[in-house]
Every structure is written in C-alpha cells, then in structure tokens.
Amino acid sequence: MPGLLLRGRYEEVSVTTGQASYSIELLTSINLQQGIAPGERQSDRFRSRGGVLIQPFFDRNNNGKRDNGEDTYTENPELLLILNNQPFKSFRPEIQTNRILVRLPPATYRLDLDPSGFPLDWQATVDAYAIEVVAGSYTIVSVPLIPSYTLSGVVTDVAGNPIAGARVEAITSEATQRRFSVTNGAGVYYLERLPQGSFTLQINGEPAQPNTIFLDESSEPFQELNLQPSS
C-alpha cells in the first residue's frame, strides 16, 4: 500500500539484556488530512529529476579519451563552464575531486566552455556541448583539454630588416585549422592556441623560411621562431 513502510529491527545480546530480540515496525507517511506525503529522501526527488556529470581532464596525447595517468581538472568551474547562457554557479554544482555534478530537470541543455577558465597552456577541443538530461540518471560529459602552444618571433627580409604588417599563418597538415597573426611595427608575430601536430608556415600566402614546425608532447608551450619570406 502506498505510504506504508515495513521495517524490521534486530538487537543482539548486550550488557543490558541477556537475550536477542527481533521486532517489526509498520510506519506510515500518510497524512490523514492531506493524503500521502512523499518522503524527503534524495532518491525520491531524483526520480523526477536528472543531472549532468562533467569531467574535464588533461588529454595529454590528444586522443579524445581519458587514459591512465591523465588527471581531471575541477578548479574554478564557474569560470570554465556556462550552462544555458547562465552563470554556472547559479545551478549550485557539487564539485568533487574528479568530477562536477549538477542536478537538473529533464530537458536539453547547452554547455559552453569559456577560454578564460582554461588552465595555463591548455585549451578545449570544442567550444560547446548539447546535453540531453533524463529523469533518474546523470548524463556524462567528458571534456578533454589538450596542450596549447604559442609560436612567436620576428619576420625579416633578406637584409634582416623587420617587416611590418605581414600576415603570418600556421596551417595544419590536413588544412583543417589555421591560426594567423599580423606583425607589428617591429615585425613581431604571435600565434596562440596551436594544438599538437605538424604545421605549414606562410607569410602573406607564400611559404616561409623555415616552412614547417612540429609540436608534440615533448615540445615547450612557448616556441620562438624567426621567419623570412621564401623569395
């Protein structure tokens, strides 16, 4: 019958009694004036709600999954995460050592990543996630953070004079990503948020010298490389 709870209790022999005892209790949550009063247990509330389990982690080898030895990152989630264009802390997240839990009503949500919350020399592989929350369970969202590299230097002509206003580009070998910078008056360029991989370097659309650079796990986050036009 709804609203009734049958509970058994067993007591062993102790210093106050010489024999064991067993009792059965019949409890009710029925309010005779207002009807059945649902319990306040978290499991009861969770039946009509769901949640999101967010796990940002350092994807050091850039394979999109968390491997052994790759730590999670749960510092400052209010800076890193934005949920449905609202401040993340307004959803009262539960921040644990290796994950972030948020209880939410069933619906579709948008989770954005704010670059201001990225740890130093790391970046996200995507900018946003679409999340479907269903009642009674947590939707798991893995957020890989990959190493982020910066390439900087001076662009000069063959005589060693700095070239101002030159467009410097770093293009992945698959041509799927591009980063560009325009040199300042001193000929300095600054390319940020480069992922791991091989890049072709161009100046004003023409091959630069040197023409390529390769970044991997052993590379320093900041790379200094002076460039010249190939002709």
C-alpha positions as CSV (number, residue, x, y, z in Angstrom):
1,M,0.0,0.0,0.0
2,P,1.5,3.4,-0.9
3,G,2.6,5.4,2.1
4,L,3.4,2.4,4.3
5,L,6.8,1.1,5.2
6,L,7.5,-2.2,6.9
7,R,10.8,-2.2,8.8
8,G,12.5,-5.0,10.9
9,R,14.9,-4.4,13.7
10,Y,17.2,-7.0,15.3
11,E,19.1,-6.5,18.6
12,E,21.8,-8.9,19.7
13,V,22.7,-9.9,23.3
14,S,24.3,-6.9,25.1
15,V,25.3,-5.9,28.6
16,T,21.8,-4.7,29.3
17,T,19.9,-7.7,28.1
18,G,20.6,-11.4,28.1
19,Q,18.7,-12.3,25.1
20,A,18.4,-11.3,21.4
21,S,15.2,-9.7,20.2
22,Y,13.6,-9.0,16.8
23,S,10.8,-6.5,16.2
24,I,8.7,-5.4,13.2
25,E,7.5,-1.8,12.8
26,L,4.8,-0.6,10.5
27,L,5.4,3.1,9.6
28,T,3.2,5.4,7.6
29,S,3.8,8.6,5.7
30,I,0.0,9.1,5.2
31,N,-1.3,12.4,6.4
32,L,-5.0,11.9,7.2
33,Q,-5.8,15.4,6.3
34,Q,-3.6,16.0,3.2
35,G,-3.3,12.4,1.9
36,I,0.0,10.7,1.1
37,A,3.1,12.8,1.9
38,P,6.1,11.8,-0.3
39,G,9.3,11.1,1.5
40,E,12.2,13.6,1.5
41,R,14.8,11.1,0.5
42,Q,17.2,12.2,-2.3
43,S,16.4,9.1,-4.3
44,D,12.7,10.0,-4.3
45,R,13.4,13.5,-5.6
46,F,15.9,12.2,-8.2
47,R,13.1,10.1,-9.8
48,S,11.6,13.2,-11.3
49,R,15.0,14.9,-11.9
50,G,18.2,14.1,-13.7
51,G,21.6,15.6,-13.8
52,V,24.9,16.1,-15.6
53,L,28.2,14.6,-14.6
54,I,31.0,16.8,-16.1
55,Q,34.6,15.5,-16.2
56,P,37.2,17.9,-17.6
57,F,40.5,16.2,-18.0
58,F,44.0,16.7,-19.3
59,D,44.2,14.9,-22.6
60,R,47.9,14.9,-22.9
61,N,48.2,12.7,-26.0
62,N,45.2,14.3,-27.7
63,N,43.3,11.1,-28.4
64,G,39.9,12.3,-27.1
65,K,39.6,9.9,-24.1
66,R,40.9,9.8,-20.6
67,D,43.8,7.4,-20.2
68,N,45.6,6.2,-17.1
69,G,47.7,9.0,-15.6
70,E,45.6,11.8,-17.1
71,D,44.3,13.9,-14.3
72,T,40.9,15.6,-14.1
73,Y,40.5,19.4,-13.8
74,T,37.8,20.7,-11.4
75,E,39.3,24.0,-10.4
76,N,37.3,27.2,-11.0
77,P,34.4,25.5,-12.9
78,E,32.4,28.8,-12.5
79,L,35.0,30.3,-14.9
80,L,35.3,27.4,-17.2
81,L,31.6,26.4,-17.7
82,I,28.5,28.3,-18.8
83,L,25.1,26.4,-18.8
84,N,22.3,27.6,-20.9
85,N,23.9,31.1,-21.1
86,Q,23.7,31.3,-17.3
87,P,26.5,31.6,-14.7
88,F,27.4,28.0,-13.8
89,K,27.4,28.7,-10.0
90,S,23.7,29.6,-10.2
91,F,23.0,25.8,-10.7
92,R,24.6,25.0,-7.4
93,P,27.1,22.4,-8.7
94,E,28.6,19.8,-6.4
95,I,32.4,19.9,-7.1
96,Q,34.2,16.7,-6.3
97,T,37.8,15.6,-6.7
98,N,37.4,14.1,-10.1
99,R,34.0,15.3,-11.4
100,I,31.4,18.0,-11.2
101,L,27.7,17.1,-10.6
102,V,24.7,19.3,-11.4
103,R,21.1,18.2,-10.7
104,L,18.7,19.4,-13.4
105,P,15.1,18.8,-14.6
106,P,14.8,16.7,-17.7
107,A,15.5,18.8,-20.8
108,T,18.1,19.7,-23.4
109,Y,20.9,22.0,-22.3
110,R,23.8,23.8,-23.8
111,L,27.2,23.7,-22.1
112,D,29.7,26.3,-23.2
113,L,33.4,26.5,-22.4
114,D,34.9,29.9,-21.6
115,P,38.5,30.2,-22.6
116,S,39.1,32.5,-19.5
117,G,38.7,29.3,-17.4
118,F,41.2,27.2,-19.3
119,P,44.3,26.2,-17.2
120,L,47.5,27.8,-18.4
121,D,48.9,26.3,-21.7
122,W,45.7,24.2,-22.2
123,Q,42.7,24.6,-24.5
124,A,39.4,22.7,-25.3
125,T,38.8,20.7,-28.4
126,V,35.3,22.0,-28.8
127,D,33.5,25.2,-27.7
128,A,30.1,23.8,-26.7
129,Y,28.1,20.6,-26.0
130,A,24.5,19.8,-26.4
131,I,23.3,17.7,-23.4
132,E,20.1,15.6,-23.1
133,V,19.1,15.2,-19.4
134,V,16.7,12.4,-18.5
135,A,15.0,11.7,-15.2
136,G,16.7,9.3,-12.7
137,S,20.2,9.4,-14.1
138,Y,23.3,11.6,-14.8
139,T,24.4,12.4,-18.3
140,I,28.2,12.0,-18.5
141,V,30.0,14.7,-20.4
142,S,33.8,14.2,-20.8
143,V,35.6,17.5,-21.6
144,P,39.1,16.8,-23.0
145,L,41.6,19.6,-22.5
146,I,44.6,19.5,-24.9
147,P,48.0,21.2,-24.8
148,S,48.1,24.7,-26.2
149,Y,51.2,26.1,-27.8
150,T,52.3,29.6,-28.7
151,L,54.6,30.4,-31.6
152,S,56.3,33.8,-31.8
153,G,59.2,35.5,-33.5
154,V,60.3,38.3,-35.9
155,V,59.7,38.4,-39.6
156,T,62.6,40.0,-41.5
157,D,63.6,40.4,-45.1
158,V,66.9,39.0,-46.5
159,A,68.7,42.1,-45.2
160,G,67.5,41.4,-41.7
161,N,65.1,44.3,-41.6
162,P,61.8,43.7,-39.8
163,I,58.7,43.5,-42.0
164,A,55.6,45.3,-40.5
165,G,52.0,44.3,-41.5
166,A,52.9,40.8,-42.7
167,R,50.3,38.1,-42.3
168,V,51.8,35.0,-40.8
169,E,49.8,31.8,-40.9
170,A,50.2,28.3,-39.3
171,I,48.2,25.7,-41.2
172,T,47.7,22.1,-40.0
173,S,48.9,19.4,-42.4
174,E,45.2,18.4,-43.1
175,A,44.4,22.2,-43.6
176,T,41.6,21.8,-41.1
177,Q,42.8,24.5,-38.8
178,R,44.5,27.9,-39.3
179,R,46.0,30.4,-37.0
180,F,47.2,33.8,-38.2
181,S,48.8,36.9,-36.9
182,V,49.8,40.3,-38.4
183,T,53.3,41.6,-37.5
184,N,53.6,44.8,-35.6
185,G,56.0,47.7,-36.4
186,A,58.9,45.6,-35.1
187,G,58.0,42.6,-37.3
188,V,56.8,40.5,-34.3
189,Y,54.1,37.9,-34.9
190,Y,52.3,36.0,-32.2
191,L,50.4,32.7,-32.9
192,E,48.3,31.3,-30.0
193,R,46.3,28.2,-29.2
194,L,48.2,25.9,-31.5
195,P,47.4,22.2,-30.9
196,Q,49.8,19.3,-31.3
197,G,50.7,18.4,-34.9
198,S,52.6,19.5,-38.0
199,F,52.1,23.0,-39.4
200,T,53.0,24.7,-42.6
201,L,54.1,28.3,-42.1
202,Q,53.2,31.0,-44.6
203,I,53.9,34.8,-44.9
204,N,51.4,36.7,-47.0
205,G,50.2,33.4,-48.5
206,E,53.7,32.3,-49.6
207,P,55.9,29.7,-48.0
208,A,58.0,31.0,-45.1
209,Q,61.5,30.0,-44.2
210,P,61.5,27.8,-42.2
211,N,58.4,26.3,-43.8
212,T,57.2,23.8,-41.2
213,I,57.1,23.2,-37.4
214,F,56.1,20.1,-35.5
215,L,54.6,20.2,-32.0
216,D,54.1,17.2,-29.7
217,E,54.1,16.2,-26.0
218,S,57.8,17.0,-25.6
219,S,57.5,20.5,-27.1
220,E,57.7,23.5,-24.8
221,P,54.4,25.5,-24.6
222,F,56.2,28.6,-25.9
223,Q,58.2,28.4,-29.1
224,E,60.3,31.2,-30.6
225,L,60.9,31.1,-34.3
226,N,62.1,33.9,-36.6
227,L,60.8,33.8,-40.2
228,Q,61.7,35.1,-43.6
229,P,59.8,35.1,-46.9
230,S,61.0,32.4,-49.2
231,S,61.5,34.9,-52.0
